[in-house]
Amino acid sequence: MPRAYLDLGATYDAPPSAREPSGTVGVISMAGYLADPGSWISFNRKWRRLLRDNDVPDMIFHMNKFETRQGLYNGWSNAHRDSFIKKLLTILTDHVTLGVAGGVVTVDYYSFSEEDREILGSPYRLCASSVMGDLARWLQKNGVEEKVSYVFELGDEGQGIFRLALNELLHRRSIREKFRIESADFRTKAEATGLQTGDIAAYEVCKHIPRVMGTEPRPTRKSMSHLLSRVPHIGKFFSRPELEHMLAVQKGR
């Protein structure tokens, strides 16, 4: 069965209690990649070798630490950084079939009342449901009969309630068939190397959504351009208009 590794990322422009935008868009995003088992096996071997050869701690790559030059990355030259990230992204794009993402604009989400947010669901649930729905539709559209084995990063904020709801839904065959779900597991990046691709995807999506919204004037990041040019991506994000529409639908049921 194809397998999708998904991770959550976030950038915050203001505390969750803020009612007004602070000038830049904060985003919570879930993102990751789909590939067949054989591709993931090859990916794991090449990815771990590159991390080992560069002495990456615990052989776990975190895009945020790399970008902010934390720890090991603080001592790397720009040439080393450029060479490493190009090799890393090439391994990723050489092995995956599809990128998928869902995002929520945090200021817009928290501008709703607590009661309305309860109806909408948590940002985690919004992102995860969006990703799984989009991926199911993509499978159907492209004639892929197999279901997907999902692996989520363990311990992300807001995961608990979603996990309970998902476990309940997976007991219903109609739901498993509709969303093309073979299984859903929750692991750490140490246990599942593929989650590190989700880490990169979620980081890049959080940085990219403000550009799509027109609030970030700088050009698309080189790393994001590399991903988009090599692998097809699907997904959506929820700002105020989308959330209002969703709320109206929920209240009208």
Summary of the structure (lengths in Angstrom):
residues: 253
radius of gyration: 18.2
end to end distance: 35.1
largest distance: 57.0
contacts: 803
relative contact order: 0.21
helix: 54%
strand: 18%
